Amino acid sequence: MKTTAALLAGAAAVVAATAGGNCSKPYVTSEALQGLVRLEDLLAGSQTLQDIADAHGGNRAFGGGGHNATVDWLYDTLAATGYFDVVKQPFVELFSAGSATLSSSSSSSGEKVYTPKPLTYTPGTDGQTLSRPVVAVAELGCEAADFPAGVAGNIALVLRGDCNFAQKASLAKAAGAAAAIVYNNVPGGVAGTLGAASDAHAPIVGISQEEGESILSALASASPETPLVLDLFIESIVENRTNYNVIAETKQGDKDNVLVLGGHSDSVYEGPGINDDGSGSVGIWAVARALTGFRVKNAVRFAFWGAEEFGKLGSYYYVKQLNRTGETEIAKIRAYLNFDMIASPNYVYGIYDGDGSAFNFSGPAGSDQIERDFEDFFKANGLPSVPSVFSGRSDYAGFIENGIPSGGLFTGAEVPKTAEEARLFGGEAGAPLDANYHQAGDTVANLDHGAFLTNTKAIANSVAKYAMSWAGLPDVHLPQRRWSADRHRALHRSNARGLAGHGHAHAHSGPCGEVGGFDVREKVRERGGREGERKRVGGTIGKRVYIRFK
């Protein structure tokens, strides 16, 4: 694999080879740009991100050493071309992450290891393992009277439901509990948030319904003389961190008619994020480097967003800063393209449903044309594609909420592949599209090379097209954009309340997809009804929802 030094040297060679100036370069074409997209470069870039994660605790979570090194690599390699104006855009956000272990080795239950998940903003156990008896809480732990005197100094076991996690954690602390465990009221694990950091909360983790019931069963056999003792350790990080977006814009091209494309450069705390979203970041990085051999008529801006895994924070910050100038700067963006997970090992070729024909939710005017352009690319290459719901759950959200035509590609996360999808794309029906989603296994070894290369060529095709012409996309009409922006912002508010929309769930200790202090189901990506309800959207096979709860 290529090292960062080798990639920098290669970038410098591109500059040297074109030292005659931009006028000596040909205008970009789709065929020529695609021809410079090589799997070798994609895998080399991915390996660099893997090496960075390996050197920084196994992740590239925002504001940490792994993400800062990613930012530096992106900045250095793109700045070295001399083709772009490259900036690091800093912003500060609250970071929360953690890990936990839970086990028992008492005579009443035998030795057993559980799989706890810290709730976002939980306190830790101060570097100590708590070895304490566990005490079941009456009812749902939503009233002070639910907590018996016996929880004082011990671990409270609470059933999920009725009130938010913050209330359960506060009542447990008030009752004197050393910690609390919430077990699910439906099959599966628990992921959620306390809404904010507070000294009023007891350290708290979530476990599955099955694990909670096994603890209850062991409690039935325990006695005051032989209590059920659990060993609980929680490591919690809650701190403000400086994070960076990396923005690289062509020095040439019409600066009043700009194509923006982006992917997020951070990972979850639990893993290196080489597909999510190393693949999208590396894909657009590779296209950016290939573009340096050409002239363009329209400026192209490559964006690498920070802190996406914590709620699209980097892209929202970027758009907010543009809006501080009024409508002048935001109106210069003619289209936005988003690439988040483009090399899933059990992939589908998903295209954001810009025209709303599959899911009855369309993007701003022009998004339909962007979708058609992607569809035409796959058809021209003899490949199938399916629509992906377009409701604002990845970094395109801030752009559609400003009325900007948008689109993009997505190869899938934890939702199982259907038999029809297996027929269309190959792979294993019934298995997740990415079984390593948000886990330590999201490594360079678990990318589908064919999907990675094809999707990056699709990126190159669209960049070449829009860098030369906006044919088919509408001119900027500010009243229409304002109307579209209001519509999409209203939907975003509705989604945040859990009343509508669809999402791509995050089951990690960051707050993506979690509504301030409330109980959010783990790994729910297909939301059409109440929180936690799995629902298929659209009745036609192939028109299936591939969504990002981001």
C-alpha positions as CSV (number, residue, x, y, z in Angstrom):
1,M,0.0,0.0,0.0
2,K,1.1,3.6,-0.6
3,T,2.3,5.6,2.4
4,T,1.2,9.2,3.0
5,A,4.7,10.3,1.8
6,A,4.3,8.4,-1.4
7,L,0.9,10.0,-2.0
8,L,2.3,13.5,-1.4
9,A,5.1,12.7,-3.8
10,G,2.5,11.6,-6.4
11,A,0.5,14.7,-5.9
12,A,3.6,16.8,-6.4
13,A,4.4,14.9,-9.6
14,V,1.0,15.9,-10.9
15,V,1.8,19.5,-10.3
16,A,5.2,19.2,-12.0
17,A,3.7,17.4,-15.0
18,T,1.3,20.3,-15.6
19,A,3.6,23.1,-14.8
20,G,2.8,24.8,-18.0
21,G,-0.3,26.3,-16.4
22,N,-4.0,25.7,-16.5
23,C,-4.4,26.8,-20.1
24,S,-2.3,23.9,-21.2
25,K,-4.7,21.4,-19.7
26,P,-7.7,20.0,-21.5
27,Y,-11.2,20.7,-20.2
28,V,-12.5,17.8,-18.1
29,T,-14.6,15.1,-19.6
30,S,-16.4,12.2,-17.9
31,E,-14.4,9.6,-19.8
32,A,-11.0,11.1,-19.1
33,L,-11.7,11.7,-15.4
34,Q,-13.1,8.3,-14.9
35,G,-10.1,6.9,-16.6
36,L,-7.9,8.3,-13.8
37,V,-9.9,6.7,-11.0
38,R,-7.9,3.6,-10.0
39,L,-8.7,1.0,-7.4
40,E,-5.1,1.0,-6.3
41,D,-5.4,4.7,-5.2
42,L,-8.7,4.0,-3.4
43,L,-7.2,1.2,-1.4
44,A,-4.1,3.1,-0.7
45,G,-6.2,6.0,0.7
46,S,-8.2,3.6,2.7
47,Q,-5.1,1.9,4.1
48,T,-3.8,5.3,5.2
49,L,-7.1,5.9,7.2
50,Q,-6.7,2.4,8.7
51,D,-3.2,3.1,9.7
52,I,-4.3,6.3,11.3
53,A,-7.0,4.6,13.3
54,D,-4.7,1.8,14.4
55,A,-2.2,4.4,15.7
56,H,-4.9,6.2,17.7
57,G,-6.9,3.7,19.7
58,G,-8.7,2.1,16.8
59,N,-10.9,5.0,15.8
60,R,-11.0,8.4,14.1
61,A,-13.7,9.9,16.2
62,F,-14.0,13.7,16.0
63,G,-11.6,15.9,17.9
64,G,-9.4,12.9,18.8
65,G,-5.9,12.1,17.5
66,G,-7.2,9.8,14.8
67,H,-9.5,12.4,13.3
68,N,-6.9,15.2,13.6
69,A,-4.5,13.0,11.7
70,T,-7.1,12.4,9.1
71,V,-7.7,16.1,8.7
72,D,-4.0,16.7,8.3
73,W,-3.6,14.0,5.7
74,L,-6.5,15.4,3.6
75,Y,-5.3,18.9,3.9
76,D,-1.6,18.1,3.1
77,T,-2.3,15.9,0.1
78,L,-4.8,18.3,-1.5
79,A,-2.8,21.4,-0.8
80,A,0.3,19.7,-2.3
81,T,-1.3,19.6,-5.7
82,G,-1.3,23.4,-6.0
83,Y,-4.7,23.1,-7.8
84,F,-6.9,23.9,-4.8
85,D,-7.4,26.6,-2.2
86,V,-7.5,24.4,0.9
87,V,-8.7,25.5,4.3
88,K,-9.3,23.8,7.7
89,Q,-12.4,25.2,9.3
90,P,-12.4,24.8,13.1
91,F,-15.4,24.5,15.3
92,V,-16.0,23.3,18.9
93,E,-18.6,20.7,19.9
94,L,-19.3,18.6,22.9
95,F,-17.9,15.0,22.6
96,S,-19.2,12.1,24.5
97,A,-18.1,8.5,24.2
98,G,-17.4,5.6,26.4
99,S,-17.1,1.8,26.9
100,A,-18.3,-0.5,29.6
101,T,-17.9,-4.1,30.9
102,L,-20.4,-6.0,33.0
103,S,-20.0,-9.5,34.4
104,S,-21.1,-11.7,37.3
105,S,-19.2,-14.5,39.0
106,S,-21.4,-15.2,42.1
107,S,-22.4,-18.7,43.2
108,S,-26.1,-17.8,42.5
109,S,-25.6,-17.2,38.8
110,G,-22.3,-18.7,37.8
111,E,-19.9,-16.8,35.6
112,K,-21.5,-14.7,32.9
113,V,-20.3,-11.8,30.7
114,Y,-22.9,-9.2,29.4
115,T,-22.7,-6.6,26.6
116,P,-23.5,-3.2,28.2
117,K,-23.6,0.0,26.3
118,P,-23.0,3.3,28.1
119,L,-25.7,5.9,27.7
120,T,-24.5,9.1,26.2
121,Y,-23.3,11.6,28.9
122,T,-23.2,9.0,31.6
123,P,-20.7,9.5,34.4
124,G,-18.0,6.9,34.6
125,T,-17.0,4.7,37.5
126,D,-13.9,6.8,38.2
127,G,-11.5,4.2,36.9
128,Q,-12.8,1.6,39.3
129,T,-14.7,-1.6,38.8
130,L,-17.8,-1.6,41.0
131,S,-18.4,-5.0,42.5
132,R,-21.8,-4.6,44.1
133,P,-25.0,-6.5,44.6
134,V,-27.7,-5.8,42.0
135,V,-31.2,-4.8,43.2
136,A,-34.3,-4.9,41.0
137,V,-36.3,-1.7,41.0
138,A,-40.1,-1.8,41.2
139,E,-42.3,-0.6,38.4
140,L,-40.3,1.4,35.8
141,G,-38.0,3.5,38.0
142,C,-39.9,6.7,37.1
143,E,-40.8,7.6,40.7
144,A,-38.7,7.9,43.8
145,A,-40.9,5.3,45.5
146,D,-39.9,2.7,42.9
147,F,-36.4,2.5,44.4
148,P,-36.2,0.3,47.5
149,A,-33.9,1.2,50.3
150,G,-31.7,-1.7,49.3
151,V,-30.4,0.1,46.2
152,A,-28.3,2.4,48.3
153,G,-24.6,1.7,47.6
154,N,-25.6,-1.1,45.1
155,I,-26.5,-1.4,41.4
156,A,-30.1,-0.7,40.4
157,L,-31.7,-2.8,37.7
158,V,-34.4,-0.9,35.9
159,L,-36.8,-1.8,33.1
160,R,-36.9,0.5,30.1
161,G,-40.1,2.5,29.6
162,D,-42.5,5.4,30.4
163,C,-39.9,8.1,31.4
164,N,-36.6,9.1,29.8
165,F,-33.2,7.7,30.8
166,A,-32.1,10.9,32.5
167,Q,-35.0,10.6,35.0
168,K,-34.1,7.0,35.8
169,A,-30.4,7.9,36.3
170,S,-31.3,10.9,38.5
171,L,-33.7,8.9,40.7
172,A,-31.2,6.1,41.0
173,K,-28.5,8.6,42.2
174,A,-31.0,10.2,44.6
175,A,-31.7,6.8,46.1
176,G,-28.0,6.3,46.7
177,A,-27.4,3.7,44.0
178,A,-23.7,3.3,43.0
179,A,-24.9,2.7,39.4
180,A,-27.9,1.7,37.3
181,I,-28.5,-0.8,34.5
182,V,-31.5,-0.3,32.1
183,Y,-32.7,-3.4,30.3
184,N,-34.8,-3.3,27.2
185,N,-38.5,-3.9,27.2
186,V,-38.3,-5.5,23.7
187,P,-35.8,-7.9,22.2
188,G,-32.5,-6.3,21.4
189,G,-30.1,-3.9,23.1
190,V,-30.5,-0.3,24.3
191,A,-28.8,2.8,23.0
192,G,-29.8,6.2,24.2
193,T,-28.8,9.5,25.8
194,L,-29.2,11.4,29.1
195,G,-29.6,14.5,27.1
196,A,-26.7,16.4,28.8
197,A,-23.9,15.8,31.3
198,S,-25.0,16.2,34.9
199,D,-23.7,15.4,38.4
200,A,-27.3,14.4,39.3
201,H,-27.0,11.2,37.2
202,A,-25.8,7.8,38.5
203,P,-23.4,6.0,36.1
204,I,-25.8,4.1,33.8
205,V,-25.6,1.5,31.0
206,G,-28.1,-0.3,28.8
207,I,-28.4,-4.1,28.2
208,S,-30.7,-6.3,26.1
209,Q,-34.0,-7.6,27.2
210,E,-32.6,-11.1,27.2
211,E,-29.7,-10.1,29.5
212,G,-32.0,-8.2,31.8
213,E,-34.3,-11.2,32.2
214,S,-31.3,-13.5,32.8
215,I,-30.2,-11.2,35.7
216,L,-33.8,-11.2,37.1
217,S,-33.8,-15.0,36.9
218,A,-30.5,-15.2,38.8
219,L,-31.9,-12.7,41.4
220,A,-34.7,-15.2,42.1
221,S,-32.1,-17.7,43.3
222,A,-30.1,-15.1,45.3
223,S,-30.5,-14.4,49.0
224,P,-29.2,-11.8,51.5
225,E,-26.4,-14.3,52.4
226,T,-25.5,-15.0,48.8
227,P,-26.4,-11.9,46.8
228,L,-26.0,-11.6,43.1
229,V,-22.9,-9.5,42.7
230,L,-22.2,-7.7,39.4
231,D,-18.9,-6.2,38.3
232,L,-19.5,-3.0,36.4
233,F,-16.9,-0.7,34.8
234,I,-17.7,2.4,32.8
235,E,-15.2,4.6,31.0
236,S,-16.8,7.9,30.0
237,I,-15.4,10.8,28.0
238,V,-17.4,14.0,28.1
239,E,-15.5,17.1,26.8
240,N,-15.5,20.0,24.4
241,R,-13.3,19.2,21.4
242,T,-12.1,21.3,18.5
243,N,-12.9,19.7,15.2
244,Y,-12.2,20.6,11.6
245,N,-13.9,20.6,8.2
246,V,-11.5,20.5,5.3
247,I,-12.6,22.5,2.3
248,A,-10.7,22.3,-1.0
249,E,-11.9,24.5,-3.9
250,T,-10.5,24.6,-7.4
251,K,-8.6,27.8,-8.0
252,Q,-10.2,28.0,-11.5
253,G,-13.8,28.0,-12.6
254,D,-16.8,30.2,-12.1
255,K,-16.9,31.0,-8.4
256,D,-20.5,32.2,-8.6
257,N,-21.7,28.7,-9.9
258,V,-20.1,26.1,-7.6
259,L,-20.5,22.4,-7.3
260,V,-20.0,21.2,-3.8
261,L,-19.5,17.5,-2.9
262,G,-18.8,16.0,0.4
263,G,-18.4,13.0,2.8
264,H,-17.6,12.9,6.5
265,S,-14.1,12.3,7.7
266,D,-14.8,11.1,11.2
267,S,-15.7,7.6,12.5
268,V,-17.6,6.4,15.5
269,Y,-15.7,5.8,18.7
270,E,-16.1,2.1,18.4
271,G,-14.2,1.5,15.2
272,P,-12.0,2.9,12.4
273,G,-14.9,3.7,10.0
274,I,-13.2,2.7,6.8
275,N,-16.5,2.2,5.0
276,D,-18.5,4.7,7.2
277,D,-17.3,7.0,5.9
278,G,-13.7,6.4,4.9
279,S,-15.0,5.1,1.6
280,G,-16.9,8.3,0.7
281,S,-14.0,10.5,1.9
282,V,-11.4,8.6,-0.1
283,G,-13.7,8.4,-3.1
284,I,-14.1,12.2,-3.4
285,W,-10.4,12.7,-2.4
286,A,-9.4,10.4,-5.3
287,V,-11.6,12.3,-7.8
288,A,-10.2,15.6,-6.5
289,R,-6.7,14.5,-7.2
290,A,-7.6,13.2,-10.6
291,L,-9.3,16.5,-11.5
292,T,-6.0,18.4,-11.1
293,G,-5.1,17.3,-14.7
294,F,-8.0,19.3,-16.2
295,R,-9.6,22.7,-16.6
296,V,-13.1,23.3,-15.4
297,K,-15.7,26.0,-16.3
298,N,-17.5,25.9,-12.9
299,A,-15.6,25.9,-9.6
300,V,-15.7,22.6,-7.7
301,R,-15.6,22.5,-3.9
302,F,-14.6,19.2,-2.2
303,A,-15.7,19.1,1.5
304,F,-14.7,16.6,4.2
305,W,-17.1,17.1,7.1
306,G,-16.2,16.6,10.8
307,A,-18.4,15.3,13.5
308,E,-21.1,13.8,11.2
309,E,-21.4,10.9,13.6
310,F,-22.6,13.3,16.3
311,G,-25.4,14.8,14.3
312,K,-24.0,16.3,11.0
313,L,-22.3,19.0,13.1
314,G,-19.6,19.9,10.6
315,S,-21.8,20.3,7.6
316,Y,-24.4,22.3,9.6
317,Y,-21.7,24.5,11.0
318,Y,-20.4,25.2,7.4
319,V,-23.8,26.1,6.1
320,K,-24.5,28.3,9.1
321,Q,-21.3,30.2,8.5
322,L,-22.3,30.8,4.8
323,N,-25.7,32.0,5.9
324,R,-24.1,34.7,8.1
325,T,-23.4,36.6,4.8
326,G,-27.0,36.6,3.9
327,E,-28.0,34.8,0.8
328,T,-25.0,35.8,-1.3
329,E,-22.7,32.9,-0.7
330,I,-25.2,30.1,-0.2
331,A,-26.8,31.1,-3.6
332,K,-23.5,30.4,-5.3
333,I,-23.9,26.7,-4.7
334,R,-25.7,25.2,-7.6
335,A,-25.8,21.6,-6.4
336,Y,-24.5,19.4,-3.5
337,L,-23.6,15.7,-3.8
338,N,-23.2,13.5,-0.7
339,F,-21.2,10.2,-0.5
340,D,-21.6,8.4,2.8
341,M,-20.7,4.6,2.7
342,I,-20.0,3.6,-0.9
343,A,-18.2,0.3,-0.4
344,S,-20.4,-1.8,1.8
345,P,-19.4,-5.5,1.6
346,N,-22.9,-6.8,0.9
347,Y,-23.8,-3.7,-1.1
348,V,-26.6,-2.3,-3.1
349,Y,-26.2,0.7,-5.5
350,G,-28.5,3.2,-3.8
351,I,-29.2,6.6,-5.3
352,Y,-31.0,9.3,-3.2
353,D,-34.6,9.6,-4.4
354,G,-34.4,13.2,-5.5
355,D,-37.7,13.1,-7.4
356,G,-39.6,11.5,-4.5
357,S,-41.1,8.8,-6.8
358,A,-40.2,5.9,-4.5
359,F,-40.8,7.4,-1.1
360,N,-42.9,10.5,-1.7
361,F,-40.2,12.8,-0.4
362,S,-38.4,14.9,-3.0
363,G,-35.4,17.1,-2.7
364,P,-35.3,20.7,-3.8
365,A,-35.9,21.5,-7.5
366,G,-33.0,20.0,-9.5
367,S,-32.6,17.0,-7.2
368,D,-34.6,14.9,-9.6
369,Q,-32.1,15.7,-12.4
370,I,-29.2,14.7,-10.2
371,E,-30.9,11.4,-9.4
372,R,-31.5,10.8,-13.2
373,D,-27.8,11.6,-13.9
374,F,-26.7,8.9,-11.5
375,E,-29.3,6.4,-12.8
376,D,-28.1,7.1,-16.3
377,F,-24.5,6.3,-15.2
378,F,-25.4,2.9,-13.8
379,K,-27.6,2.1,-16.8
380,A,-24.8,3.0,-19.2
381,N,-22.6,0.6,-17.4
382,G,-25.1,-2.2,-17.4
383,L,-25.7,-2.0,-13.6
384,P,-28.9,-2.0,-11.6
385,S,-29.6,0.7,-8.9
386,V,-32.3,1.3,-6.3
387,P,-33.6,4.5,-4.8
388,S,-32.6,5.6,-1.3
389,V,-34.9,7.7,0.8
390,F,-34.0,11.4,0.9
391,S,-35.2,12.9,4.2
392,G,-32.2,14.7,5.6
393,R,-30.3,12.0,7.6
394,S,-26.8,12.7,6.3
395,D,-24.6,15.7,5.5
396,Y,-26.8,16.8,2.7
397,A,-29.4,17.9,5.3
398,G,-28.0,21.4,5.7
399,F,-28.1,21.9,1.9
400,I,-31.6,20.7,1.2
401,E,-32.7,22.8,4.2
402,N,-31.4,25.8,2.2
403,G,-33.2,24.8,-1.0
404,I,-30.0,23.5,-2.8
405,P,-30.5,20.7,-5.3
406,S,-28.8,17.6,-3.8
407,G,-28.2,14.0,-4.4
408,G,-25.7,11.2,-3.8
409,L,-25.0,7.5,-3.4
410,F,-25.3,5.0,-0.5
411,T,-24.5,1.2,-0.5
412,G,-26.2,0.3,2.8
413,A,-25.6,-0.3,6.5
414,E,-27.1,-2.8,8.9
415,V,-30.4,-3.6,7.3
416,P,-30.6,-7.1,5.8
417,K,-30.4,-7.6,2.0
418,T,-33.6,-9.0,0.5
419,A,-33.8,-11.9,-1.9
420,E,-34.6,-9.4,-4.7
421,E,-31.6,-7.3,-3.9
422,A,-29.4,-10.4,-3.9
423,R,-30.8,-11.2,-7.3
424,L,-30.0,-7.7,-8.6
425,F,-26.6,-7.1,-6.9
426,G,-25.4,-10.5,-5.8
427,G,-24.3,-11.0,-2.2
428,E,-26.1,-12.8,0.6
429,A,-29.8,-12.4,1.2
430,G,-30.8,-12.0,4.8
431,A,-27.3,-10.7,5.8
432,P,-26.7,-7.0,6.6
433,L,-25.6,-4.8,3.8
434,D,-22.7,-3.9,6.1
435,A,-22.4,-6.3,9.0
436,N,-19.5,-4.2,10.4
437,Y,-21.4,-1.0,10.5
438,H,-20.3,1.1,13.5
439,Q,-18.1,-1.7,14.8
440,A,-14.4,-2.4,15.1
441,G,-14.8,-4.6,12.0
442,D,-15.3,-1.7,9.7
443,T,-11.8,-2.0,8.4
444,V,-10.0,-1.9,5.1
445,A,-10.4,-5.7,4.9
446,N,-14.2,-5.4,4.7
447,L,-14.7,-3.2,1.6
448,D,-16.3,-4.3,-1.6
449,H,-13.7,-3.3,-4.2
450,G,-16.1,-3.4,-7.1
451,A,-18.7,-1.2,-5.5
452,F,-15.9,1.2,-4.3
453,L,-14.5,1.6,-7.8
454,T,-17.9,1.8,-9.5
455,N,-19.3,4.4,-7.1
456,T,-16.1,6.5,-7.3
457,K,-16.3,6.5,-11.1
458,A,-20.0,7.6,-10.7
459,I,-18.7,10.5,-8.6
460,A,-16.2,11.4,-11.3
461,N,-18.9,11.3,-14.0
462,S,-21.0,13.8,-12.1
463,V,-18.1,16.0,-11.2
464,A,-17.0,16.2,-14.9
465,K,-20.6,16.9,-16.0
466,Y,-21.3,19.7,-13.6
467,A,-17.8,21.2,-13.7
468,M,-18.6,22.0,-17.3
469,S,-22.3,22.7,-17.5
470,W,-25.4,23.0,-15.5
471,A,-27.6,21.8,-18.3
472,G,-30.8,20.2,-16.9
473,L,-30.5,21.9,-13.5
474,P,-32.5,25.0,-12.7
475,D,-31.1,28.5,-12.4
476,V,-30.9,29.8,-8.9
477,H,-34.4,31.3,-8.1
478,L,-34.2,32.6,-4.5
479,P,-38.0,32.7,-3.8
480,Q,-38.2,29.0,-4.8
481,R,-35.2,28.1,-2.8
482,R,-36.7,29.9,0.3
483,W,-39.9,27.9,-0.1
484,S,-38.1,24.7,-0.4
485,A,-35.8,25.5,2.5
486,D,-38.9,26.2,4.8
487,R,-40.4,22.9,3.7
488,H,-37.3,20.8,4.5
489,R,-36.6,22.6,7.8
490,A,-40.2,21.8,8.8
491,L,-39.7,18.2,8.0
492,H,-36.4,18.2,10.0
493,R,-38.2,19.6,13.0
494,S,-40.9,16.9,12.6
495,N,-38.2,14.2,12.3
496,A,-36.5,15.5,15.5
497,R,-39.7,15.0,17.4
498,G,-39.9,11.5,16.1
499,L,-43.2,12.2,14.4
500,A,-42.2,11.6,10.8
501,G,-39.4,10.7,8.4
502,H,-37.0,7.8,8.2
503,G,-33.5,7.4,9.6
504,H,-30.3,5.6,9.6
505,A,-29.6,4.6,13.2
506,H,-26.5,5.1,15.2
507,A,-26.0,2.6,17.9
508,H,-23.0,4.1,19.5
509,S,-22.4,6.3,22.5
510,G,-22.6,9.5,20.5
511,P,-25.9,11.4,20.3
512,C,-26.7,10.9,16.6
513,G,-30.4,10.0,16.3
514,E,-31.1,10.6,19.9
515,V,-33.6,13.2,21.0
516,G,-32.6,15.2,24.0
517,G,-32.8,12.9,27.0
518,F,-35.3,10.6,25.4
519,D,-35.2,6.9,24.7
520,V,-34.2,6.1,21.1
521,R,-34.4,2.6,19.7
522,E,-31.1,0.9,18.7
523,K,-30.4,0.5,15.1
524,V,-33.7,1.7,13.8
525,R,-33.3,2.8,10.2
526,E,-36.7,2.5,8.7
527,R,-38.9,4.8,10.7
528,G,-42.3,5.5,9.5
529,G,-44.3,5.2,12.6
530,R,-43.6,5.4,16.3
531,E,-40.1,5.4,17.7
532,G,-38.6,1.9,17.6
533,E,-41.1,0.5,15.1
534,R,-39.5,-1.2,12.1
535,K,-41.4,-0.4,9.0
536,R,-40.9,-1.0,5.3
537,V,-41.6,2.1,3.2
538,G,-42.9,1.7,-0.3
539,G,-44.6,-1.4,-1.6
540,T,-42.5,-2.2,-4.7
541,I,-39.6,-4.6,-4.5
542,G,-36.5,-2.7,-5.3
543,K,-37.9,0.5,-4.0
544,R,-36.6,0.0,-0.5
545,V,-35.4,2.4,2.0
546,Y,-31.7,2.8,2.6
547,I,-31.4,5.5,5.1
548,R,-29.0,7.3,7.4
549,F,-30.2,8.2,10.8
550,K,-27.7,11.1,10.9
